[in-house]
Amino acid sequence: MDQDNTSSSAGFDTSHRPNLSVEEVQSPPETPVVETVSQTPTPEPPQVQTPSVPPTPPTPPQGEHHNFSVREHPARALLFLVPALFIIATIYFAARFTGNNYTIREPEPPAVPSPTEAPTPVPTPTPVPVKEYKNEDLLIQMQIPESYIVLSESGNSISLGRDGREILLITKTGDDYEYSQFPANEEEEEELVKILSSVVLLVNTSDWETFDNSTYNYMLKYPQTWTLSATQDKDGKYSARSEISRGEEQTVNNLIIQTSNNVANAALTASEIISSTRTLSGWSKPPTIELKRLGGGDAQVIQGELSGKWRAYIVIWYKNTVIQMTWDDDVVQSQQQIFENILASFEFTN
């Protein structure tokens, strides 16, 4: 048996040695074992490798009996930590020498949206204290500040001012009017602009019919050729709705009057009506809004082109009464002067 082992060792052909980085150690006679320890490989840059099937070691020549034991160096399993440690060290020293401080903050709690509040209604502007001035001889009507007084008045002229000082002089020559202005400051200039924008040239209404609504305490005038529709009950009380029109078959030139009395808050009710009217979808462009006094009450006149017609909404509030008027005309406003004179004749009787 010893002779066989000796001959095997002496006749071992190195050309047939397995291509492994191992060191052969002749085993003791009882059990020949060769222990192979792999050297630590030099780290190489990480590469993307395609997984491959590990090579199968060649079969030793027949008749030769060798036992091989291959063990991997423990340091090899830790090589993957080297790049990570290198990156951590680089960041540390960079922060150390540049003075940058890094703070880890906890994420802020998500903002909780506040409940949506209902939109606050836009209040209707309070009318500037004015009063109505009408001159039947000059056939003119306008809104003037309460502090203004009539300094002089004649058949063809009127002088207005305050504190005895003349601010506005109006003179009529034939059918023409001349306005002479004497403002003392910017405030009075603004007042004059508002006065002149409120001027209504009246027509001779001496032959007009008068509608005296004793149930709701107001009156107005309208042309003789126009028609009044106002129903009364057996006690002579008028209904809340009345209508004045130029003709029964007319689709325009109609004035509808709707009255509500015993209103708890007439100003608030009027404001709600005005807000809903201004936001109607049929306006071709935003309507004009005029704040004025009518017959002793506060009023707003909203006018513009609506659905192919010229439409005017008038809301008047006085004490506990709210009056709504609706006026329709053609788009060229052929009867606008009549409409303005009807409004100019309106007044509360109580």
C-alpha positions in Angstrom: 0.0 0.0 0.0 2.9 2.4 0.8 4.5 1.5 -2.4 1.4 2.5 -4.3 1.3 5.9 -2.6 5.0 6.5 -3.3 4.7 5.7 -6.9 1.7 7.9 -7.2 3.5 10.9 -5.7 6.6 10.4 -7.7 4.7 10.0 -11.0 2.3 12.9 -10.5 2.0 14.9 -13.7 1.9 18.6 -13.1 0.4 19.2 -16.5 -2.7 17.6 -15.4 -3.0 19.7 -12.2 -6.4 21.4 -11.8 -6.4 25.1 -12.7 -7.1 26.3 -9.2 -5.2 28.7 -7.0 -4.6 26.0 -4.4 -1.6 24.5 -2.6 -1.3 20.8 -2.5 -0.3 19.3 0.8 0.4 15.7 1.0 -1.8 14.1 3.5 -0.7 11.6 6.1 -0.6 8.0 5.0 -3.9 7.2 6.4 -6.0 9.9 4.6 -4.3 12.0 2.1 -5.8 15.5 2.2 -4.7 18.6 0.4 -5.9 21.9 2.0 -6.1 24.9 -0.3 -6.3 28.5 1.0 -7.2 31.1 -1.6 -5.3 34.4 -1.6 -7.2 37.6 -1.0 -7.9 39.1 -4.4 -7.2 42.7 -5.2 -10.4 44.7 -5.1 -11.6 45.6 -8.6 -14.1 48.2 -9.7 -17.6 46.9 -9.4 -18.8 45.6 -12.7 -22.0 44.3 -13.9 -21.5 40.7 -14.5 -23.8 38.2 -16.0 -24.4 35.3 -13.6 -22.6 32.2 -14.8 -22.5 28.7 -13.7 -19.4 28.0 -11.6 -16.9 25.8 -13.5 -16.7 22.2 -12.6 -13.2 21.2 -11.5 -11.6 18.6 -13.8 -11.8 15.0 -12.8 -8.5 13.8 -11.5 -6.8 11.1 -13.6 -8.0 7.6 -13.0 -6.0 5.8 -10.4 -5.1 9.0 -8.5 -6.8 9.6 -5.3 -6.8 13.3 -4.0 -9.1 14.9 -1.5 -9.3 18.8 -1.8 -10.8 21.2 0.8 -11.4 24.8 -0.5 -12.2 27.6 2.0 -13.0 31.3 1.3 -11.1 34.0 3.2 -13.4 35.7 5.8 -12.3 39.2 4.6 -13.9 38.6 1.1 -17.4 38.8 2.5 -16.8 42.3 3.8 -15.4 43.8 0.7 -18.8 45.2 -0.4 -18.7 47.5 2.6 -15.6 49.3 1.4 -17.3 51.7 -1.1 -20.1 52.5 1.4 -17.5 53.3 4.1 -15.5 55.4 1.6 -18.6 57.5 0.7 -19.6 58.0 4.4 -16.1 59.1 5.2 -16.0 61.6 2.3 -19.2 63.2 3.4 -18.1 63.4 7.0 -14.8 65.1 6.3 -16.4 67.5 3.7 -18.9 68.6 6.3 -16.2 68.9 8.9 -13.9 71.1 7.0 -16.5 73.2 5.1 -18.5 74.0 8.3 -21.8 72.8 6.9 -24.3 71.6 9.5 -27.0 69.1 8.6 -30.1 68.9 10.7 -32.7 66.2 10.3 -36.1 67.7 10.9 -39.3 65.8 11.5 -41.9 66.4 8.8 -44.4 69.1 9.6 -47.9 67.9 10.1 -50.2 68.4 7.1 -52.2 71.6 7.1 -55.8 71.0 7.8 -57.9 73.2 5.6 -60.3 75.5 7.4 -64.0 75.0 6.7 -65.2 77.2 3.8 -67.1 80.1 5.1 -70.2 81.4 3.4 -69.6 84.5 1.3 -70.4 87.7 3.0 -73.1 89.6 1.1 -71.9 92.9 -0.3 -73.9 95.6 1.5 -75.8 98.2 -0.6 -74.1 101.6 -0.4 -75.9 104.0 1.8 -77.3 106.9 -0.2 -75.5 110.2 0.1 -77.9 112.7 1.8 -79.5 114.5 -1.1 -82.8 116.1 -1.8 -84.9 116.4 -4.9 -85.3 119.8 -6.6 -88.0 120.3 -9.3 -88.8 123.5 -11.2 -92.0 123.3 -13.2 -91.4 126.6 -15.0 -87.9 125.5 -16.2 -89.2 121.9 -16.6 -86.1 120.6 -14.9 -85.6 118.2 -12.0 -82.3 117.1 -10.2 -80.8 115.7 -7.1 -78.9 118.2 -4.9 -77.0 117.9 -1.6 -79.1 118.6 1.5 -76.9 121.5 2.4 -77.7 123.3 -0.9 -80.3 126.0 -0.9 -82.1 128.1 -3.6 -80.4 131.5 -3.7 -82.6 132.9 -6.4 -85.3 131.6 -8.8 -87.0 133.1 -11.8 -88.9 132.1 -14.9 -85.8 131.3 -16.8 -83.0 130.8 -14.2 -82.2 129.2 -10.9 -79.2 129.8 -8.6 -78.1 127.1 -6.1 -75.4 127.2 -3.4 -74.6 126.9 0.3 -73.8 129.4 3.0 -75.0 132.2 0.8 -72.3 131.5 -1.9 -73.4 130.6 -5.4 -72.2 127.2 -6.8 -74.5 126.4 -9.7 -76.5 128.7 -12.0 -78.9 127.2 -14.6 -80.3 129.4 -17.3 -82.9 128.3 -19.9 -83.1 130.0 -23.3 -85.8 128.5 -25.5 -85.3 124.7 -25.3 -81.6 125.0 -24.4 -80.1 125.0 -20.9 -76.8 126.6 -19.8 -75.0 125.5 -16.7 -72.5 127.9 -15.0 -70.4 126.3 -12.2 -68.5 128.0 -9.4 -66.8 125.3 -7.2 -64.5 126.3 -4.5 -62.7 123.0 -4.0 -62.4 119.4 -5.3 -65.3 118.2 -3.1 -67.7 120.7 -4.7 -66.5 119.7 -8.2 -67.5 116.1 -7.4 -70.9 117.4 -6.1 -71.5 119.3 -9.3 -70.7 116.2 -11.4 -73.3 114.2 -9.5 -75.9 117.0 -9.7 -75.6 117.4 -13.5 -75.7 113.6 -14.0 -79.1 113.5 -12.1 -80.8 116.2 -14.2 -84.1 115.2 -15.8 -85.6 117.5 -18.4 -89.3 117.4 -17.8 -92.1 117.6 -20.3 -95.3 119.5 -19.7 -97.3 117.0 -17.6 -100.2 119.3 -16.9 -102.5 117.2 -19.1 -101.2 113.9 -17.7 -103.4 111.5 -15.8 -102.7 111.0 -12.0 -102.7 107.6 -10.4 -103.2 108.0 -6.7 -102.8 104.7 -4.9 -104.3 105.3 -1.5 -103.8 101.7 -0.4 -100.0 101.9 -0.6 -99.7 105.7 -0.2 -98.0 106.8 -3.4 -98.9 108.7 -6.6 -97.5 109.3 -10.1 -98.5 110.7 -13.4 -98.6 109.1 -16.8 -99.6 110.3 -20.4 -103.3 110.5 -21.2 -102.9 108.2 -24.2 -101.4 105.4 -22.0 -103.4 102.8 -20.2 -103.5 102.1 -16.4 -104.4 98.6 -15.2 -105.0 98.6 -11.4 -107.6 96.3 -9.9 -109.6 97.1 -6.8 -111.6 94.9 -4.4 -115.1 95.7 -3.2 -113.7 97.9 -0.5 -111.8 100.0 -3.0 -108.3 98.7 -2.0 -105.8 98.3 -4.8 -104.0 95.1 -5.4 -100.2 95.0 -4.9 -99.6 94.9 -8.7 -100.4 97.7 -11.2 -99.3 98.3 -14.7 -99.1 101.4 -17.0 -98.5 100.7 -20.7 -98.5 102.7 -24.0 -100.8 100.2 -25.7 -102.5 96.9 -25.0 -100.6 95.1 -27.8 -97.2 96.6 -27.0 -94.4 94.2 -26.0 -92.4 97.2 -24.8 -93.1 100.5 -23.0 -94.7 98.8 -20.1 -94.2 99.9 -16.5 -95.1 97.2 -13.9 -95.4 98.3 -10.3 -95.2 95.7 -7.5 -95.7 96.9 -3.9 -95.0 95.3 -0.5 -95.9 97.0 2.8 -95.4 96.1 6.5 -91.8 95.0 5.7 -89.8 94.4 8.8 -86.5 95.7 7.3 -87.3 97.6 4.1 -83.6 98.5 3.4 -82.4 94.9 3.8 -85.2 93.6 1.6 -84.4 96.2 -1.1 -80.7 95.3 -0.9 -81.5 91.6 -1.6 -83.7 92.5 -4.6 -81.0 94.8 -6.0 -78.2 92.2 -5.6 -80.2 89.5 -7.4 -81.2 91.9 -10.2 -77.6 93.0 -10.8 -76.4 89.4 -11.3 -79.0 88.4 -13.9 -77.5 86.3 -16.7 -79.2 88.1 -19.6 -77.4 91.4 -19.4 -75.4 92.1 -22.6 -73.0 94.1 -20.4 -72.9 95.2 -16.8 -75.9 97.5 -16.2 -75.6 101.1 -14.9 -76.7 101.7 -11.3 -77.9 105.0 -10.1 -78.5 105.8 -6.5 -81.1 108.6 -6.0 -84.1 109.9 -4.1 -87.6 109.3 -5.5 -90.6 111.0 -3.9 -89.1 111.1 -0.5 -87.7 107.5 -0.5 -84.3 106.0 -1.3 -84.1 104.3 -4.6 -81.7 102.5 -7.0 -82.3 102.5 -10.7 -80.6 99.6 -12.6 -80.6 100.0 -16.4 -79.1 98.1 -19.4 -79.8 95.9 -22.4 -81.3 92.6 -21.3 -82.5 89.8 -23.7 -82.9 92.2 -26.7 -84.7 94.9 -24.8 -83.8 97.9 -22.8 -84.7 97.0 -19.2 -84.8 99.2 -16.1 -85.4 98.0 -12.6 -86.3 100.5 -9.9 -86.3 99.6 -6.2 -87.7 102.2 -3.8 -87.9 101.8 0.0 -89.6 104.1 2.4 -90.4 103.3 6.0 -91.9 99.8 5.9 -92.7 99.8 2.2 -90.8 98.4 -0.7 -91.8 99.2 -4.3 -90.4 97.4 -7.3 -90.8 98.8 -10.8 -89.9 97.2 -14.1 -89.7 99.2 -17.3 -89.3 97.7 -20.9 -88.3 99.8 -23.9 -86.7 99.1 -27.3 -82.9 99.0 -27.5 -82.8 102.6 -28.9 -84.8 103.8 -25.8 -87.4 105.7 -27.9 -89.6 106.4 -24.9 -86.9 107.0 -22.3 -87.9 110.6 -21.8 -91.5 109.5 -20.9 -90.2 106.9 -18.5 -88.0 109.5 -16.7 -90.9 111.9 -16.4 -93.1 109.2 -14.9 -90.4 108.5 -12.3 -90.0 112.2 -11.7 -93.7 112.5 -10.9 -93.6 109.7 -8.3 -94.0 110.6 -4.7 -95.1 109.0 -1.4 -98.2 110.6 0.1 -97.8 109.5 3.6 
